[in-house]
Each structure stands twice: as C-alpha cells, then as structure tokens.
C-alpha cells in the first residue's frame, strides 16, 4: 500500500508530459540582464534569495489563505513552510503569497458574498506575477472553492493542500461536532433543555485544536471534492490539522508541483467532466454538503466544463451514503482519517462501477491507481452498503412551478417521512421578518406547515447566507418535534440537517416564483418524483408575478454593487457573470 501523500509516480499513458527543459513563464520576469529583469530579480534579492534561484527553475506560488480572522486557516503558515521544503528539494523556487481569505465564522453579511472576490484575488495574483505553478493552501469553507476557481481561470499547474480538520470535540463525555452541535445546542436552549451557561461551557469543547470544522461540513466536503476531482494528492482531505502526516502531505505536495510544472499538467487536464462526475458521486457517498453543488458548478464554469444541476441529480442517484459522519451520522473527521479516509470511499465507488477510474489526478496517473490498494480500517465509520445512511444519498434536484431552475435537498440529512409532504405555507419575506415572527406564540403554525423563507439568495441577502435550515418555532420544538419542511433560496451550512429545500431558483430577489408565495398557499414536496409545486393555477401565478416588486435594496457602489449587479443564480454556481471561463495566464506587458 502506498503511504498517504506520496509524491506521485509520474506520467500516465493518457497524459502526455511536456518537454523538459524549456523556458518557463517566470523567466519573462526573472530571466536575462535587461533593466526590467534586474528590477524584478534584484528587488527579490532583498529577502536573501541566491542568484541561482532565478535560473529558470519552476517558480511555485504558495497561495495562502492564512488569516487570524479565518481561524480554520490560522495554522497554514506552518504548512506553507513544509510545502517550501518540498519545492526546494525538488529543485523549484517557492514564494508564499497571501490571497483573500473569506472566513466563514467572521465575514458579514456572509462569507459566500466574498467567494467570488476571493477567486478574483487568486486569479489576478497568479496572472500578474512570476509563477509557473501554484500550491493552493485552503481549509475554511469558501477558501477551497475560491482557490480552485481562480486557479482554473489561469490554468497553470496547481495542487490543493488542505489545512485539515480539527480534532474531535467532546462535551460532558459526548462527541461534539463543529456546527452540528451549535444547531443542536441552540435548539435545546430554545426548547428549555439546556441552560445558556451550559451552552457557553460547550463552546470551547467544539474547537479544541487548529483546523477546519470536524464534521462532514462544507470545509471537509470541499477538501474531499478537491481530492475526488484529482486536484490534491490521495489522502489529503481527512488528515487532522495537527497530525504530523498533514505536514508530510504538504511536503510531498511541494515536491509534486515542481514535477507538474515540468510536465505542464494543468487543472484543465485534471478537472474534466469525468472528474466532476467522480466528485458528485463522492459527495453522495460521504453525505457531503449541499454547498458543494454551487461550488462545483462555479469551478466547472471556470475550467470550461459543461456541468449542470441535472448532472448532480443524475450522478448522485443510487449512490449510497456510506460515511457515518455528522451531520448525517455519528462520527467526525478524525475517525474518518483513522478508517482510511477518502481513498477508501473512492475505491468503493470504483468497485461499484461508479467511478471513472482513468480520470487523471495531480499525481499524473489515474485515480484508480491511487486507491485500489487501500483498506477500510473501521466499518462503523465507513459503512458496508447494506448499512448505508441513505440508499440514494446524492443531492436531489427538485423542480416545478415553484423552482423552474431547480432547488436542492440533501436526503441523508432529511426526515424520510417528510420527503413526500403537502402543507400550508407560512411565509417569511426575509430573514428579519423570520426573526421577528418565529418566536411569536400567536404565529399560526404547526409541524404540518411548510416554512418558506424569501430573499436570501445570491442577490437578495446579499450573498446567499446559510439560513435555509431556519430554526423551528419554539412552540413546535417544545412538542418534541425536530424537523419540518423548509423551503428557501438560501444555502444551508454543511454541518446542518433537516428536510430543507435550498437554492430555489430563480431566487425571490430576481423575481422567481418563490417571491409570490403567500401565507396559506398549499405546497407539495415530492422528492421521489423530484417535484416542488405551489398549488395555484398558472393564471394566478402569472398575475402574482406581474404584480411583484422587489423588496431588497440595490447597493449603489463598492463591491456590494458589483456583486448584486453581476452575480448569477445558484443553479449555475453563483459566480459573477464576467468571471466565468478560463482566461489563461499570459505574461502581459512590462511597465518599467
Ligand atoms: Fe471554517 Fe467551518 S467555520 S471550516
């Protein structure tokens, strides 16, 4: 069995490496003895770099989303040092470069509003500077997709190194998952089953080590997506942040990127349609976050792969969820790593005929070679198919007159009995309306109703906040009810759960049908038949849409204006319209 984080075994027959040696892009800055090259090179020497580092060897940008306000990535400078060791060892020249870090836990109104500007920061840092290949250092939810989107638009050789998850949390003897227990404890407080003091006491137990969320939330999902796409070395996703093997992974990735530059193995060679289909099936098998839908659509849009919501539904069908991790299951990322991590899951997909085995990874070889020899070390964590958490665990795409562009639901996090449901709508016009009404004992709502939240999509919130799993009314919670059907144009945290229909497209703020749902309307959700229906006539729908006027305020300046004016719908990845596509990395003009 190959050790985790090996540095690859060289080119595969289906990928034809470029000739080496050849002149690299960075030589346009550092090569020769012109005034310009001395300016570029000489100034770099103030850091003590010897002259021979500028001799035409691969210059590797280590794009670092480190920030003390992105706590999940606060340890990445240490990993960058490990990457540098590997790059030097392989004959490259590493340079660490900070890029925009969109912190999930700190950014307002929501980190998602900044994913696209972060991707723009990555793209322009690469394109405008002397780099031949890049190592993408991310971890927290939006950092991984923003790095992949920016790198895809430049298409220089790139490899992902994740920061890794936090160690398990424990509170009073019980496993505590990042995010998942935040929702659980919060609802327990509302239901009167936990005191506020206990809630505060639990806080520190959730985050007891460096790293990203330890559940199969969006951070772990996106690390898994990077690995399943083939953009990270095998085993990258699950190694805990503080495990010494995380440093080995970084070191080996540093070695590997140098060879990738020599071979000219680019994101467009790795992130093919087949790679995306592998990732979608992997997401179903791990019970991954619904946020992966939006991020993969956006990444595909950058690399020029035609990926749609229908691909999500088609590929995810009949893939069982076999990873028993919160929020769908009971364990955490630390145990997933000990069980063998993502390579075991990918091998299982391959054995079931659900993997494009030949898809090339950053190793230079086919995906199957990376996983075929691994073994499951814990069948309670990576379950046999007959014990799957959900037989069909793929993200479901429902459509109908309420969501002509589609909406998504995560079956492994939903209540089976609610997946076919007809109920009376209780409508919240926006998140403030929800907050103002939800605890009102006079609110006409019970557990058979369908909660509808509007104006929380990419334009409306703005940024598409993770509020789709809106908490249940306290008076319903007090009856011991833990789930209701909820529908919105928002997202949901990957650590959350419930029968929650998300990303309803077009969003309310763009005049989608969600905007005209009224209190008392009847709504039908039929997951088996992929249907989401507002029970009004076509004429009534047309009349309501004709009367509709937006309630959200358009910004007049700044990034907020740019975002609202150009963001696309969730059904195509919520990227900015002018950022779609691969623009390459031309060296441009020198201005000196
Ligand atoms: Fe950063 Fe969860 S808040 S990974």
Boltz pocket constraint, residues with backbone or C-beta under 6 A from the ligand:
constraints:
  - pocket:
      binder: B
      contacts: [[A, 72], [A, 104], [A, 105], [A, 139], [A, 140], [A, 141], [A, 178], [A, 211], [A, 212], [A, 213], [A, 217], [A, 219]]
      max_distance: 6.0
